[in-house]
Amino acid sequence: MKLRIATYNIHKGVTTFRGRPRIHALRTALVQLDADMVFLQEVQGRHDLHAVRHALNWPQESQHEFLAGQSHFSAYGMNAVYDHGHHGNALLSRFPIASSLNHDVSDHAYESRGILHCVITLDQREVHCYVVHLGLFGSGRRRQVAALIDAVQNATPPDAPVIIAGDFNDWGNALGDQLCQRLQLREVFDEQHVNTGVMAFLRKLGGMVPRPTPARTFPAALPYLRLDRIYLRGFRIESAEVMRGPVWSTLSDHVPIVATLHIE
């Protein structure tokens, strides 16, 4: 069975500096992306100030419901709560979502983070999907990855297909090896990028084994940092790409990753 998935930090559906709505353009772009499942971060479940200030351009429903439209089911995990609203992670899926559970992995009071765990049935198999948004500080990310590993090991059978996707903020790729080894995962760009690029060439020249590197996804206008990931278990990877170009450079501060998979 073929499956097209994406992960995308949508920056709350507004522009970075002036906070102008981009949610309608985001929905149009996601429709054109034609993904079966979309793992979203920084999704606003409610924002009263934007709803008043941009009354003509702000959806009445929550962003995850608005982006899901009539074609997808949706689940939402609320992470950050403030006086005028809240935001968190979300999953959009063409397939019914059997269950969802949000894990609070906030490392301190000023940075609310979560892991949204959803179960979807594909080809008569339960697929466990985890939408991730980790913190900005290395020590906190290490603790959050440990919590992610515990959550997967405690809630997912060892032979079940797994998709873990989101904004890991792990620009140095310090956590990928631990995740892959502990959970028997691989990242969608491992095979593509392991033998390409200047660092891979220098490693070969020095007799070292080239190390897999994730794709560059931030900032959207000129992606340089490797923040976003899709980790898998139980799938064959047909292709993976970063969506670049004029459209994607203005919708958010990140660009999305899209992968085409086959369940094994």
Secondary structure as GFF3:
##gff-version 3
##sequence-region A 1 264
A	DSSP	beta_strand	2	9	.	.	.	ID=ss1
A	DSSP	three_ten_helix	11	13	.	.	.	ID=ss2
A	DSSP	alpha_helix	23	33	.	.	.	ID=ss3
A	DSSP	beta_strand	37	47	.	.	.	ID=ss4
A	DSSP	alpha_helix	48	53	.	.	.	ID=ss5
A	DSSP	alpha_helix	63	68	.	.	.	ID=ss6
A	DSSP	beta_strand	73	82	.	.	.	ID=ss7
A	DSSP	beta_strand	85	93	.	.	.	ID=ss8
A	DSSP	beta_strand	97	104	.	.	.	ID=ss9
A	DSSP	beta_strand	114	122	.	.	.	ID=ss10
A	DSSP	beta_strand	125	133	.	.	.	ID=ss11
A	DSSP	alpha_helix	138	155	.	.	.	ID=ss12
A	DSSP	beta_strand	162	167	.	.	.	ID=ss13
A	DSSP	alpha_helix	176	183	.	.	.	ID=ss14
A	DSSP	beta_strand	186	187	.	.	.	ID=ss15
A	DSSP	alpha_helix	190	193	.	.	.	ID=ss16
A	DSSP	alpha_helix	198	205	.	.	.	ID=ss17
A	DSSP	beta_strand	228	233	.	.	.	ID=ss18
A	DSSP	beta_strand	235	242	.	.	.	ID=ss19
A	DSSP	alpha_helix	248	251	.	.	.	ID=ss20
A	DSSP	beta_strand	257	263	.	.	.	ID=ss21
###
